[in-house]
Amino acid sequence: MYRLVYWPQLPGRGEFVRLILEDVGAEYVDVARLPRDEGGGVPAILALRDGERPGQFGFAPPYLHDGDLLIAQMPNICQYLARRHGLVPDDAALQAIANQHLLTLADVLAETHDTHHPISVASHYEDQVDAAMEKSRWFVSERLPRWMRYFEEQLTRNGGQFFVGVQTSYVDLAAFQILAGLEYAFPRGFAAAVAGAPQLQALRVRVGERDGIAAYLTSPRRLPFNQHGIFRQYPELDLA
């Protein structure tokens, strides 16, 4: 029984971990979504973030408990779970390539977040709209098309269906979430950027049809994107 600890109202970085757990049918508890009197809520996150337990601790969620082991950092957690549950090849070289791809996808996350909070995460969006529009104009016109071309080429060089090896890996699941988030945040810009990436679009469909993922997407466990997460929909930033 895994214990995932992440902000209860956000898909965010925790969603990449959830997709793996749901895909492989692992038993897990989404701790912060539990009532506070059952050890859940935001206090469960703060206790880990602030080091209120013996041993080492992570700087920020998501956190994953596997028995007595506590690990943090989304790519690290995903790699750990993928190795345990067969969502990455056994070959060490391919594992390194998979980790490279996931870290690159994490770069996309960071750039996307910076479109609506380019100055400070401590300030409201409304206090940095002008900077956000300038950042988003560059992101939608330059970076988003470049990201789509890059990932399409990576798929092509690996045969067109999977990012790593010859079967679905945790990288494919992560790419699914990135594509869904970008479409939510920049519907016009994303449509233009992904038009020349048919293999990426096909991968997204295949991942969404996997038994565990399809069941999860229609369940109440799947949180919708919202205006508090990494992917936010501000129409004025969709400068396609």
N, CA and C of each residue as an Amber inpcrd file, in Angstrom:
protein
   720
   0.8450000  -1.1940000   0.0000000   0.0000000   0.0000000   0.0000000
   0.8800000   1.2440000   0.0000000   0.9020000   1.9440000  -1.1230000
   1.6490000   3.1950000  -1.1950000   0.8360000   4.3140000  -0.5590000
   1.5440000   5.3260000  -0.1060000   0.9030000   6.5340000   0.4140000
   1.4660000   7.7320000  -0.3460000   0.6180000   8.3370000  -1.1690000
   0.9940000   9.5190000  -1.9390000   0.5570000  10.7490000  -1.1640000
   1.4550000  11.7050000  -1.0280000   1.1350000  12.9310000  -0.3010000
   1.3260000  14.1110000  -1.2480000   0.2040000  14.7490000  -1.5920000
   0.2540000  15.9010000  -2.4850000  -0.9540000  16.7900000  -2.2040000
  -0.8630000  18.0420000  -2.6470000  -1.9410000  19.0030000  -2.4070000
  -3.2830000  18.4310000  -2.8500000  -4.2970000  18.4830000  -1.9930000
  -5.5460000  17.7430000  -2.2620000  -6.4030000  18.2860000  -3.3920000
  -6.2460000  19.5470000  -3.7820000  -7.1090000  20.1270000  -4.8110000
  -6.4070000  20.3490000  -6.1450000  -5.1690000  19.8560000  -6.2670000
  -4.3970000  20.1150000  -7.4740000  -4.0060000  18.8230000  -8.1730000
  -4.1360000  18.7620000  -9.5210000  -3.4920000  17.6540000 -10.2270000
  -1.9720000  17.7840000 -10.1180000  -1.4370000  18.9120000 -10.6250000
  -0.0360000  19.2540000 -10.4510000   0.9440000  18.1300000 -10.7380000
   2.0560000  18.1520000 -10.0210000   3.0790000  17.1320000 -10.1870000
   2.6520000  15.7880000  -9.6020000   1.7220000  15.8210000  -8.6760000
   1.2320000  14.5700000  -8.1160000   0.5160000  13.7050000  -9.1290000
  -0.0270000  14.3330000 -10.1680000  -0.7980000  13.5800000 -11.1600000
   0.0660000  12.6120000 -11.9490000   1.3210000  12.9400000 -12.1330000
   2.2190000  12.0450000 -12.8590000   2.4530000  10.7580000 -12.0670000
   2.4650000  10.8800000 -10.7600000   2.5920000   9.7070000  -9.8930000
   1.2950000   8.9080000  -9.9020000   0.1710000   9.6060000  -9.8060000
  -1.1320000   8.9180000  -9.8130000  -1.3260000   8.1080000 -11.0860000
  -0.9320000   8.6520000 -12.2170000  -1.1250000   7.9420000 -13.4870000
  -0.3940000   6.6080000 -13.4800000   0.7990000   6.5680000 -12.9160000
   1.5200000   5.3000000 -12.8290000   0.7870000   4.3350000 -11.9020000
   0.4160000   4.8090000 -10.7340000  -0.2610000   3.9450000  -9.7620000
  -1.5710000   3.4000000 -10.3280000  -2.3080000   4.2440000 -11.0200000
  -3.5820000   3.8120000 -11.6040000  -3.3540000   2.8610000 -12.7720000
  -2.3700000   3.1260000 -13.5840000  -2.1050000   2.2870000 -14.7520000
  -1.7550000   0.8610000 -14.3410000  -0.9530000   0.7100000 -13.2950000
  -0.5030000  -0.6270000 -12.8920000  -1.4410000  -1.2650000 -11.8700000
  -2.4800000  -0.5350000 -11.4590000  -3.4340000  -1.0850000 -10.5030000
  -2.8750000  -1.2250000  -9.1050000  -1.9450000  -0.3610000  -8.7390000
  -1.3450000  -0.4350000  -7.4030000  -2.3130000   0.1150000  -6.3560000
  -2.2640000  -0.4470000  -5.1760000  -3.0540000   0.0790000  -4.0720000
  -2.3320000   1.2820000  -3.4880000  -3.0760000   2.3740000  -3.3310000
  -2.4630000   3.5580000  -2.7400000  -3.5150000   4.4100000  -2.0470000
  -3.0380000   5.2160000  -1.1250000  -3.8810000   6.1830000  -0.4300000
  -3.3950000   7.5720000  -0.8000000  -4.3060000   8.4290000  -1.2390000
  -3.9950000   9.8230000  -1.5160000  -4.1760000  10.5710000  -0.1920000
  -3.1110000  10.6230000   0.5830000  -3.1970000  10.9530000   2.0050000
  -3.8740000  12.2890000   2.2680000  -3.4680000  13.3370000   1.5660000
  -3.9910000  14.6670000   1.8720000  -5.4650000  14.8270000   1.5300000
  -6.0300000  13.8760000   0.7810000  -7.4640000  13.9240000   0.4880000
  -8.2990000  13.2690000   1.5830000  -7.6250000  12.6520000   2.5390000
  -8.3350000  12.0950000   3.6820000  -8.7680000  13.2190000   4.6240000
  -9.7970000  12.9820000   5.4510000 -10.1600000  13.9800000   6.4680000
  -9.0010000  14.2060000   7.4410000  -8.9650000  15.3680000   8.0170000
  -7.8750000  15.6880000   8.9390000  -7.8550000  14.7480000  10.1420000
  -9.0400000  14.3260000  10.5880000  -9.0620000  13.4430000  11.7490000
  -8.6050000  12.0270000  11.4150000  -8.3440000  11.7770000  10.1240000
  -7.7660000  10.5090000   9.6990000  -6.3220000  10.6820000   9.2350000
  -5.7410000  11.8170000   9.6010000  -4.3520000  12.0670000   9.2480000
  -4.1480000  12.7120000   7.9010000  -5.2160000  13.2410000   7.3070000
  -5.1350000  13.8360000   5.9920000  -5.1010000  15.3440000   6.0180000
  -5.5000000  15.9470000   4.8920000  -5.5090000  17.3880000   4.7720000
  -4.1190000  17.9780000   4.5870000  -4.0750000  19.2810000   4.4800000
  -2.8160000  19.9850000   4.2810000  -1.8110000  19.7420000   5.4050000
  -2.2410000  19.6040000   6.6670000  -1.2550000  19.3340000   7.7190000
  -0.3850000  18.1050000   7.4490000  -0.9300000  17.1110000   6.7650000
  -0.1360000  15.9250000   6.4360000   1.0160000  16.2790000   5.5040000
   0.7900000  17.2510000   4.6170000   1.8450000  17.7030000   3.7070000
   2.8800000  18.5220000   4.4610000   2.4010000  19.4470000   5.2770000
   3.3080000  20.3490000   5.9830000   4.2200000  19.5980000   6.9450000
   3.6820000  18.5450000   7.5530000   4.4990000  17.7640000   8.4840000
   5.6900000  17.1450000   7.7770000   5.5010000  16.6830000   6.5470000
   6.6040000  16.1010000   5.7780000   7.5240000  17.1920000   5.2360000
   6.9160000  18.2530000   4.7400000   7.7230000  19.3410000   4.1770000
   8.6350000  19.9630000   5.2300000   8.1360000  20.0570000   6.4510000
   8.8950000  20.7060000   7.5160000   9.7660000  19.7450000   8.3090000
   9.8380000  18.4940000   7.8520000  10.7400000  17.5420000   8.4820000
  10.3050000  17.0620000   9.8520000   8.9980000  16.9540000  10.0740000
   8.4950000  16.5410000  11.3810000   8.4470000  15.0190000  11.5090000
   9.4640000  14.3660000  11.0180000   9.6100000  12.9230000  11.1730000
  11.1000000  12.6100000  11.1290000  11.5030000  11.4840000  11.6770000
  12.9240000  11.1400000  11.6640000  13.4370000  10.9200000  10.2360000
  14.7270000  11.0750000  10.0580000  15.3420000  10.8020000   8.7670000
  15.2790000  11.9760000   7.8170000  15.7110000  11.7430000   6.5880000
  15.7320000  12.7950000   5.5930000  14.3310000  13.0990000   5.0840000
  14.1560000  14.2730000   4.5200000  12.8440000  14.6570000   4.0150000
  13.0190000  15.4820000   2.7540000  11.9470000  15.5810000   1.9690000
  11.9920000  16.2950000   0.7030000  11.6200000  17.7550000   0.8590000
  12.0820000  18.5640000  -0.0900000  11.8470000  20.0050000  -0.0250000
  10.3750000  20.3550000  -0.2300000   9.6970000  19.6270000  -1.1270000
   8.3060000  19.9400000  -1.4490000   7.6230000  18.6880000  -1.9740000
   6.2710000  18.6350000  -1.8810000   5.5560000  17.4890000  -2.4440000
   5.6270000  17.5040000  -3.9580000   5.3800000  16.3460000  -4.5980000
   4.8300000  15.1120000  -4.0180000   5.8580000  14.3070000  -3.2280000
   5.2950000  13.5690000  -2.2500000   6.0600000  12.5940000  -1.4760000
   5.4130000  11.2260000  -1.6710000   6.2170000  10.2040000  -1.6230000
   5.6940000   8.8460000  -1.6940000   6.2630000   8.0260000  -0.5480000
   5.3550000   7.4300000   0.2320000   5.7330000   6.4540000   1.2440000
   5.6230000   5.0600000   0.6390000   6.6700000   4.2970000   0.7350000
   6.6310000   2.8680000   0.4270000   7.1730000   2.1670000   1.6560000
   6.2610000   1.7940000   2.5280000   6.6910000   1.2670000   3.8170000
   7.4010000   2.3570000   4.6020000   8.6180000   2.0740000   5.0700000
   9.3920000   3.0520000   5.8280000  10.1390000   4.0380000   4.9280000
  10.1510000   3.7780000   3.6250000  10.8620000   4.6520000   2.7040000
  10.0020000   5.8580000   2.3430000  10.6060000   7.0420000   2.4250000
   9.9460000   8.2630000   1.9810000  10.8250000   8.9120000   0.9280000
  10.2700000   9.1140000  -0.2690000  11.0320000   9.7630000  -1.3300000
  10.2200000  10.9220000  -1.9060000  10.9360000  11.8810000  -2.4750000
  10.3210000  13.0700000  -3.0440000  10.8690000  13.2920000  -4.4530000
  10.4370000  14.3920000  -5.0590000  10.7590000  14.7900000  -6.4240000
  10.0230000  13.9100000  -7.4380000   9.1170000  14.5500000  -8.1930000
   8.2540000  13.8140000  -9.1100000   9.0080000  12.8670000 -10.0360000
  10.0560000  13.3040000 -10.7590000  10.7470000  12.3630000 -11.6430000
  11.3690000  11.1880000 -10.8910000  11.8550000  11.4490000  -9.6940000
  12.4630000  10.4000000  -8.8800000  11.4260000   9.3620000  -8.4660000
  10.2730000   9.8290000  -8.0360000   9.1900000   8.9210000  -7.6370000
   8.7300000   8.0960000  -8.8350000   8.5470000   8.7580000  -9.9710000
   8.0750000   8.0490000 -11.1690000   9.0660000   6.9810000 -11.6030000
  10.3400000   7.3090000 -11.5810000  11.3600000   6.3320000 -11.9500000
  11.3470000   5.1470000 -10.9870000  11.2110000   5.4200000  -9.7160000
  11.1800000   4.3630000  -8.6980000  10.0050000   3.4160000  -8.9450000
   8.8170000   3.9780000  -9.1470000   7.6350000   3.1470000  -9.3640000
   7.7140000   2.3860000 -10.6810000   8.2250000   3.0460000 -11.7090000
   8.3080000   2.3960000 -13.0160000   9.1990000   1.1710000 -12.9670000
  10.3020000   1.2570000 -12.2640000  11.1930000   0.1090000 -12.1370000
  10.5290000  -1.0270000 -11.3730000   9.7380000  -0.7030000 -10.3920000
   9.0870000  -1.7430000  -9.5860000   7.9370000  -2.4090000 -10.3250000
   7.3110000  -1.6840000 -11.2330000   6.0680000  -2.1810000 -11.8320000
   6.1550000  -2.3910000 -13.3460000   7.3450000  -2.4530000 -13.8830000
   7.4950000  -2.8160000 -15.2840000   7.1030000  -1.7560000 -16.2830000
   7.1870000  -0.4880000 -15.8850000   6.8670000   0.5930000 -16.8120000
   8.1260000   1.2610000 -17.3410000   9.2270000   0.5310000 -17.3430000
  10.4680000   0.9770000 -17.9560000  11.2750000  -0.2810000 -18.2620000
  12.0180000  -0.3030000 -19.3590000  12.8150000  -1.5000000 -19.6680000
  13.8460000  -1.7930000 -18.5730000  14.2780000  -3.0480000 -18.5000000
  15.2940000  -3.4370000 -17.5200000  16.6760000  -2.9030000 -17.8850000
  16.9000000  -2.6350000 -19.1500000  18.2040000  -2.1820000 -19.6240000
  18.5890000  -0.8380000 -19.0040000  19.7950000  -0.7640000 -18.4140000
  20.2250000   0.4480000 -17.7120000  20.3220000   1.6460000 -18.6470000
  20.7780000   1.4210000 -19.8690000  20.8990000   2.5270000 -20.8170000
  19.5210000   3.0980000 -21.1640000  18.5340000   2.2180000 -21.3720000
  17.1900000   2.6960000 -21.6870000  16.5520000   3.3730000 -20.4790000
  16.8910000   2.9260000 -19.2880000  16.3930000   3.5990000 -18.0870000
  16.9300000   5.0210000 -18.0000000  18.1900000   5.1910000 -18.3890000
  18.7670000   6.5320000 -18.3890000  18.0780000   7.4220000 -19.4160000
  17.7730000   6.8570000 -20.5940000  17.0690000   7.6210000 -21.6230000
  15.6660000   7.9870000 -21.1460000  15.0010000   7.0560000 -20.4850000
  13.6660000   7.3350000 -19.9600000  13.7080000   8.4790000 -18.9600000
  14.6800000   8.4470000 -18.0670000  14.8080000   9.5110000 -17.0780000
  15.1030000  10.8440000 -17.7600000  15.9320000  10.8110000 -18.8030000
  16.2130000  12.0260000 -19.5710000  14.9300000  12.6130000 -20.1430000
  14.1040000  11.7640000 -20.7430000  12.8440000  12.2470000 -21.3170000
  11.9440000  12.8460000 -20.2420000  11.8600000  12.1880000 -19.0870000
  10.9690000  12.7000000 -18.0520000  11.4730000  14.0280000 -17.5060000
  12.7700000  14.1710000 -17.3470000  13.3120000  15.4400000 -16.8810000
  13.0580000  16.5520000 -17.9040000  13.0770000  16.2070000 -19.1810000
  12.7610000  17.1890000 -20.2150000  11.2880000  17.5810000 -20.1510000
  10.4230000  16.6070000 -19.9330000   9.0030000  16.9180000 -19.7480000
   8.7880000  17.7940000 -18.5200000   9.5870000  17.5750000 -17.4730000
   9.5070000  18.4240000 -16.2860000   9.9210000  19.8610000 -16.6050000
  10.8410000  20.0220000 -17.5630000  11.1950000  21.3680000 -18.0170000
   9.9950000  22.0590000 -18.6620000   9.2110000  21.2950000 -19.4090000
   7.9940000  21.8570000 -20.0090000   7.0470000  22.3310000 -18.9170000
   6.9120000  21.5370000 -17.8730000   6.0690000  21.9290000 -16.7360000
   6.5100000  23.2680000 -16.1710000   7.8050000  23.4010000 -15.9360000
   8.3270000  24.6260000 -15.3400000   8.0690000  25.8280000 -16.2410000
   8.3090000  25.6700000 -17.5450000   8.0730000  26.7810000 -18.4660000
   6.5930000  27.1420000 -18.5370000   5.7370000  26.1400000 -18.4960000
   4.2990000  26.4080000 -18.5370000   3.8620000  27.1850000 -17.3100000
   4.3380000  26.7740000 -16.1530000   3.9880000  27.5000000 -14.9240000
   4.4320000  28.9490000 -14.9880000   5.6040000  29.1810000 -15.5840000
   6.1420000  30.5410000 -15.6390000   5.3550000  31.4580000 -16.5660000
   4.4990000  30.8870000 -17.4170000   3.7070000  31.7550000 -18.2880000
   2.7070000  32.5770000 -17.4900000   2.1650000  32.0190000 -16.4260000
   1.1940000  32.7840000 -15.6380000   1.7850000  33.3540000 -14.3470000
   2.9750000  32.9080000 -13.9700000   3.6610000  33.4840000 -12.8110000
   5.1260000  33.7430000 -13.1620000   5.3800000  34.6690000 -14.0970000
   6.7470000  34.8870000 -14.5570000   7.6330000  35.6600000 -13.5840000
   7.0230000  36.3630000 -12.6460000   7.8030000  37.1870000 -11.7260000
   8.0010000  36.5020000 -10.3870000   6.8880000  36.0790000  -9.7720000
   6.9850000  35.4770000  -8.4430000   5.7830000  34.5920000  -8.1750000
   6.0370000  33.4260000  -7.5960000   4.9350000  32.5490000  -7.1980000
   4.2340000  33.0970000  -5.9640000   4.8680000  34.0480000  -5.2940000
   4.2750000  34.6390000  -4.0950000   3.2770000  35.7420000  -4.4270000
   3.2370000  36.1530000  -5.6850000   2.3100000  37.2070000  -6.1150000
   1.1520000  36.6110000  -6.8970000   0.0060000  37.2860000  -6.8440000
  -1.1510000  36.8360000  -7.6050000  -0.9190000  37.0610000  -9.0970000
  -1.6020000  36.2620000  -9.8930000  -1.5240000  36.4180000 -11.3460000
  -1.8810000  37.8420000 -11.7570000  -2.9080000  38.3910000 -11.1280000
  -3.3910000  39.7210000 -11.5000000  -2.3350000  40.8030000 -11.2930000
  -1.3390000  40.5280000 -10.4600000  -0.2810000  41.5010000 -10.1980000
   0.8670000  41.4110000 -11.1960000   0.7960000  40.4550000 -12.1330000
   1.8900000  40.2900000 -13.0900000   1.3690000  39.9460000 -14.4910000
   0.1940000  40.4640000 -14.8110000  -0.4530000  40.1380000 -16.0880000
   0.3960000  40.5700000 -17.2790000   0.9330000  41.7770000 -17.2250000
   1.7170000  42.2640000 -18.3690000   2.9200000  41.3620000 -18.6300000
   3.6210000  40.9990000 -17.5720000   4.7730000  40.1030000 -17.7230000
   4.3270000  38.7230000 -18.1950000   3.1610000  38.2850000 -17.7050000
   2.6370000  36.9760000 -18.1110000   2.2970000  36.9680000 -19.5970000
   1.7410000  38.0570000 -20.0900000   1.3960000  38.1160000 -21.5140000
   2.6520000  38.1080000 -22.3740000   3.6750000  38.8050000 -21.9350000
   4.9340000  38.7960000 -22.6900000   5.5590000  37.4080000 -22.6800000
   5.5540000  36.7660000 -21.5240000   6.1080000  35.4160000 -21.4100000
   5.3120000  34.4340000 -22.2550000   4.0050000  34.5410000 -22.2160000
   3.1500000  33.6060000 -22.9390000   3.2650000  33.7840000 -24.4430000
   3.4470000  35.0230000 -24.8770000   3.6140000  35.2610000 -26.3120000
   4.8380000  34.5130000 -26.8280000   5.9140000  34.5680000 -26.0860000
   7.1380000  33.8380000 -26.4510000   6.9190000  32.3390000 -26.3550000
   6.2430000  31.8960000 -25.2920000   6.0330000  30.4670000 -25.0980000
   5.1810000  29.8750000 -26.2090000   4.0590000  30.5190000 -26.5190000
   3.1320000  29.9780000 -27.5140000   3.7140000  30.0380000 -28.9240000
   4.4220000  31.0970000 -29.2340000   4.9180000  31.2610000 -30.6020000
   6.2310000  30.5310000 -30.8560000   7.0670000  30.3990000 -29.8250000
   8.3960000  29.8290000 -30.0120000   8.5860000  28.4820000 -29.3200000
   8.3500000  28.4610000 -28.0420000   8.7030000  27.2670000 -27.2690000
   7.7490000  26.1100000 -27.4840000   6.4600000  26.3810000 -27.4840000
   5.4830000  25.3040000 -27.6300000   5.6540000  24.5550000 -28.9480000
   5.7640000  25.2340000 -30.0840000   6.0300000  24.4910000 -31.3240000
   7.3500000  23.7180000 -31.2760000   8.3640000  24.3220000 -30.6720000
   9.6550000  23.6390000 -30.5970000   9.5650000  22.3880000 -29.7400000
   8.8430000  22.4630000 -28.6180000   8.6650000  21.2720000 -27.7670000
   7.9560000  20.1690000 -28.5400000   6.8910000  20.5240000 -29.2660000
   6.1320000  19.5130000 -29.9980000   6.9860000  18.8620000 -31.0800000
   7.7760000  19.6640000 -31.7700000   8.6700000  19.0980000 -32.7940000
   9.6960000  18.1690000 -32.1580000  10.2250000  18.5770000 -31.0290000
  11.2430000  17.7780000 -30.3500000  10.6880000  16.4140000 -29.9360000
   9.5420000  16.4130000 -29.2840000   8.9900000  15.1460000 -28.8060000
   8.4920000  14.2760000 -29.9610000   7.9820000  14.8970000 -31.0050000
   7.5880000  14.1280000 -32.1880000   8.8090000  13.4330000 -32.7950000
   9.9210000  14.1200000 -32.8500000  11.1380000  13.5350000 -33.4090000
  11.6530000  12.4120000 -32.5200000  11.5480000  12.5650000 -31.2140000
  11.9750000  11.4940000 -30.3130000  11.1470000  10.2300000 -30.5380000
   9.8410000  10.4030000 -30.7050000   8.9880000   9.2540000 -31.0120000
   9.3950000   8.6200000 -32.3420000   9.6120000   9.4370000 -33.3390000
   9.9850000   8.9370000 -34.6640000  11.2510000   8.1030000 -34.5940000
  12.2370000   8.5850000 -33.8620000  13.5160000   7.8880000 -33.7900000
  13.4360000   6.5890000 -32.9940000  12.3500000   6.4330000 -32.2260000
  12.1750000   5.1720000 -31.4920000  11.0940000   4.2990000 -32.1230000
  10.7420000   4.5710000 -33.3600000   9.7880000   3.7170000 -34.0530000
   8.3950000   4.2810000 -34.1820000   8.0990000   5.3980000 -33.4650000
   6.8350000   6.0880000 -33.6700000   5.7520000   5.8400000 -32.6480000
   5.8830000   4.8040000 -31.8070000   4.7960000   4.4980000 -30.8750000
   5.1270000   4.7740000 -29.4150000   6.3680000   4.5700000 -29.0280000
   6.7540000   4.6890000 -27.6280000   8.0140000   5.5510000 -27.5140000
   8.1680000   6.2120000 -26.4090000   9.3610000   7.0250000 -26.2080000
  10.5870000   6.1770000 -25.8900000  10.3720000   5.0430000 -25.2190000
  11.4930000   4.2020000 -24.7900000  11.1250000   2.7440000 -25.0230000
  12.0420000   1.9700000 -25.6110000  11.7910000   0.5550000 -25.7660000
  10.6630000   0.2540000 -26.7260000   9.9910000  -0.8890000 -26.4920000
   8.9620000  -1.3550000 -27.4270000   7.6080000  -1.5370000 -26.7520000
   7.4320000  -0.9030000 -25.6140000   6.1260000  -0.9340000 -24.9540000
   5.9390000   0.3290000 -24.1270000   4.7340000   0.5450000 -23.6670000
   4.4160000   1.7590000 -22.9190000   5.2770000   1.8730000 -21.6680000
   5.8050000   3.0580000 -21.4490000   6.5980000   3.3310000 -20.2600000
   5.9970000   4.5130000 -19.5020000   6.5870000   4.7950000 -18.3730000
   6.1160000   5.9280000 -17.5820000   6.3240000   7.2550000 -18.3020000
   7.2410000   7.2970000 -19.2500000   7.4320000   8.5080000 -20.0540000
   6.1950000   8.7760000 -20.9140000   5.6230000   7.7410000 -21.4870000
   4.4180000   7.8980000 -22.2980000   3.2550000   8.4140000 -21.4500000
   3.1480000   7.9080000 -20.2270000   2.0900000   8.3840000 -19.3340000
   2.2900000   9.8580000 -19.0060000   3.5390000  10.2390000 -18.7530000
   3.8300000  11.6400000 -18.4350000   3.5420000  12.5440000 -19.6240000
   3.9010000  12.0890000 -20.8270000   3.6300000  12.8800000 -22.0280000
   2.1210000  13.0730000 -22.2000000   1.3430000  12.0510000 -21.8950000
  -0.1160000  12.1500000 -21.9540000  -0.6060000  13.3080000 -21.0870000
  -0.0990000  13.3970000 -19.8650000  -0.5300000  14.4490000 -18.9540000
  -0.0720000  15.8270000 -19.4150000   1.1290000  15.9080000 -19.9250000
   1.6320000  17.1810000 -20.4380000   0.7700000  17.6770000 -21.5940000
   0.4480000  16.7870000 -22.5100000  -0.3640000  17.1750000 -23.6700000
  -1.7620000  17.6120000 -23.2390000  -2.3460000  16.8820000 -22.3060000
  -3.6760000  17.2540000 -21.8170000  -3.6350000  18.6220000 -21.1420000
  -2.5970000  18.8660000 -20.3460000  -2.4850000  20.1460000 -19.6590000
  -2.2650000  21.3110000 -20.6010000  -1.4220000  21.1130000 -21.6090000
  -1.1720000  22.1780000 -22.5780000  -2.4220000  22.5040000 -23.3800000
  -3.1860000  21.4790000 -23.7140000  -4.4320000  21.7250000 -24.4550000
  -5.4060000  22.5340000 -23.6010000  -5.4450000  22.2510000 -22.3000000
  -6.3270000  23.0020000 -21.4030000  -5.8730000  24.4550000 -21.2880000
  -4.5710000  24.6590000 -21.0980000  -4.0650000  26.0020000 -20.8410000
  -4.0300000  26.8740000 -22.0830000  -3.6860000  26.2860000 -23.2270000
  -3.5180000  27.0580000 -24.4620000  -4.2350000  26.3520000 -25.6150000
  -5.5520000  26.2980000 -25.5920000  -6.2690000  25.4980000 -26.5980000
  -5.9410000  25.8870000 -28.0330000  -5.8530000  27.1640000 -28.3290000
  -5.5500000  27.5830000 -29.7070000  -4.0790000  27.3690000 -30.0380000
  -3.2130000  27.8040000 -29.1380000  -1.7870000  27.6470000 -29.3770000
  -1.3720000  26.1900000 -29.4540000  -1.9500000  25.3680000 -28.6060000
  -1.6240000  23.9480000 -28.6160000  -2.0880000  23.2940000 -29.9060000
  -3.2940000  23.6160000 -30.3440000  -3.8230000  23.0150000 -31.5790000
  -2.9100000  23.3180000 -32.7570000  -2.4010000  24.5350000 -32.8180000
  -1.5080000  24.8940000 -33.9150000  -0.1730000  24.1740000 -33.7960000
   0.3520000  24.0800000 -32.5710000   1.6700000  23.4860000 -32.3660000
   1.6760000  21.9850000 -32.5850000   0.5850000  21.3180000 -32.2150000
   0.5590000  19.8560000 -32.2840000   0.0600000  19.3500000 -33.6380000
  -0.3870000  20.2530000 -34.4890000  -0.9180000  19.8410000 -35.7960000
   0.1070000  19.0690000 -36.6050000   1.3690000  19.4020000 -36.4400000
   2.4190000  18.7000000 -37.1740000   3.0520000  17.5680000 -36.4140000
   2.3700000  17.0880000 -35.3780000   2.9090000  16.0100000 -34.5410000
   1.8930000  14.8740000 -34.4290000   1.6080000  14.1670000 -35.5280000
   0.5760000  13.1300000 -35.5000000   0.9080000  11.9660000 -34.5710000
   2.1840000  11.6500000 -34.4200000   2.5310000  10.5180000 -33.5550000
   2.3160000  10.8690000 -32.0790000   2.5690000  12.1060000 -31.7110000
   2.2730000  12.5480000 -30.3520000   0.7750000  12.4650000 -30.0770000
  -0.0150000  12.8990000 -31.0420000  -1.4630000  12.8530000 -30.8720000
  -1.9500000  11.4040000 -30.7450000  -1.3740000  10.5160000 -31.5420000
  -1.7740000   9.1120000 -31.4790000  -1.3560000   8.4900000 -30.1540000
  -0.1800000   8.8570000 -29.6570000   0.2690000   8.3420000 -28.3620000
  -0.6990000   8.7530000 -27.2660000  -1.1290000  10.0000000 -27.3140000
  -2.0720000  10.4740000 -26.2920000  -3.3530000   9.6490000 -26.2980000
  -3.8500000   9.3350000 -27.4750000  -5.0680000   8.5260000 -27.5700000
  -4.8260000   7.1300000 -27.0120000  -3.7090000   6.5110000 -27.3740000
  -3.4120000   5.1510000 -26.9030000  -3.3060000   5.0920000 -25.3890000
  -2.6090000   6.0560000 -24.8060000  -2.4670000   6.0490000 -23.3480000
  -3.8290000   6.2120000 -22.6870000  -4.6500000   7.1040000 -23.2160000
  -5.9710000   7.3260000 -22.6380000  -6.8940000   6.1260000 -22.7330000
  -6.5770000   5.1910000 -23.6420000  -7.4130000   3.9970000 -23.8050000
  -6.9080000   2.8020000 -23.0080000  -5.7710000   2.9180000 -22.3420000
  -5.2930000   1.8240000 -21.5080000  -6.2790000   1.5680000 -20.3740000
  -6.4710000   0.3220000 -20.0170000  -7.5480000  -0.0360000 -19.0880000
  -7.4980000   0.7790000 -17.7990000  -6.3430000   0.7820000 -17.1530000
  -6.2420000   1.4850000 -15.8840000  -6.4240000   2.9780000 -16.0210000
  -5.8770000   3.5440000 -17.0770000  -5.9760000   4.9870000 -17.2980000
  -7.4020000   5.3780000 -17.6720000  -8.0230000   4.6130000 -18.5620000
  -9.3940000   4.9270000 -18.9740000 -10.3440000   4.9030000 -17.7780000
 -10.1910000   3.9140000 -16.9080000 -11.0360000   3.8370000 -15.7140000
 -10.7810000   5.0180000 -14.7890000  -9.5190000   5.3840000 -14.6570000
  -9.1660000   6.5010000 -13.7790000  -9.7320000   7.8160000 -14.2940000
  -9.6560000   8.0370000 -15.5970000 -10.0940000   9.3090000 -16.1580000
 -11.5780000   9.5720000 -15.9500000 -12.3610000   8.5300000 -15.7950000
 -13.8030000   8.6930000 -15.5840000 -14.1940000   8.5420000 -14.1200000
 -13.2080000   8.4490000 -13.2460000 -13.4810000   8.2750000 -11.8190000
 -13.3740000   9.6060000 -11.0890000 -13.9490000   9.7040000  -9.8880000
 -13.8200000  10.9460000  -9.1020000 -12.4030000  11.1800000  -8.5910000
 -11.5380000  10.1940000  -8.7250000 -10.1570000  10.3790000  -8.2830000
  -9.3910000  11.3190000  -9.2080000  -9.8230000  11.4270000 -10.4460000
  -9.1650000  12.2980000 -11.4230000  -9.6510000  13.7360000 -11.2270000
  -8.7810000  14.5950000 -10.7340000  -9.1360000  15.9890000 -10.5470000
  -9.0700000  16.7370000 -11.8730000 -10.0330000  17.6030000 -12.1390000
  -9.9460000  18.4140000 -13.3620000  -8.8680000  19.4890000 -13.2250000
  -8.3470000  19.9290000 -14.3520000  -7.4550000  21.0840000 -14.3150000
  -8.2240000  22.2780000 -13.7640000  -7.5260000  23.1660000 -13.0870000
  -8.1890000  24.3160000 -12.4780000  -7.2240000  25.4940000 -12.3990000
  -7.7100000  26.5890000 -11.8540000  -6.9320000  27.8260000 -11.8400000
  -5.9690000  27.9240000 -10.6600000  -5.6740000  26.8110000 -10.0280000
  -4.7270000  26.8100000  -8.9170000  -3.5100000  25.9340000  -9.1970000
  -3.4900000  25.2750000 -10.3420000  -2.4230000  24.3240000 -10.6140000
  -1.3680000  24.8740000 -11.5560000  -0.5910000  23.9680000 -12.1240000
   0.4520000  24.3520000 -13.0780000  -0.1660000  24.8020000 -14.3900000
  -1.1430000  24.0370000 -14.8740000  -1.8290000  24.3670000 -16.1240000
  -3.0740000  25.1790000 -15.7970000  -3.0700000  26.4530000 -16.1940000
  -4.2020000  27.3410000 -15.9350000  -4.6810000  27.9450000 -17.2490000
  -5.9700000  28.1610000 -17.3240000  -6.5350000  28.6650000 -18.5740000
  -6.8940000  30.1410000 -18.4330000  -6.0190000  30.9920000 -18.9590000
  -6.2760000  32.4170000 -19.0460000  -6.3590000  32.7520000 -20.5400000
  -7.5570000  32.9880000 -21.0710000  -7.7060000  33.1960000 -22.5060000
  -6.7880000  34.2680000 -23.0750000  -6.5150000  35.2870000 -22.2740000
  -5.6670000  36.3710000 -22.7790000  -4.2150000  35.9440000 -22.9880000
  -3.8330000  34.7910000 -22.4370000  -2.4680000  34.2900000 -22.6180000
  -2.3450000  33.3230000 -23.7880000  -3.4790000  32.9180000 -24.3480000
  -3.4620000  31.9670000 -25.4670000  -3.2740000  32.7400000 -26.7590000
  -2.0760000  33.2390000 -26.9390000  -1.7890000  34.2190000 -27.9930000
  -1.4240000  33.5490000 -29.3020000  -2.2710000  32.6650000 -29.7710000
  -2.0070000  31.9660000 -31.0240000  -2.2390000  32.8720000 -32.2170000
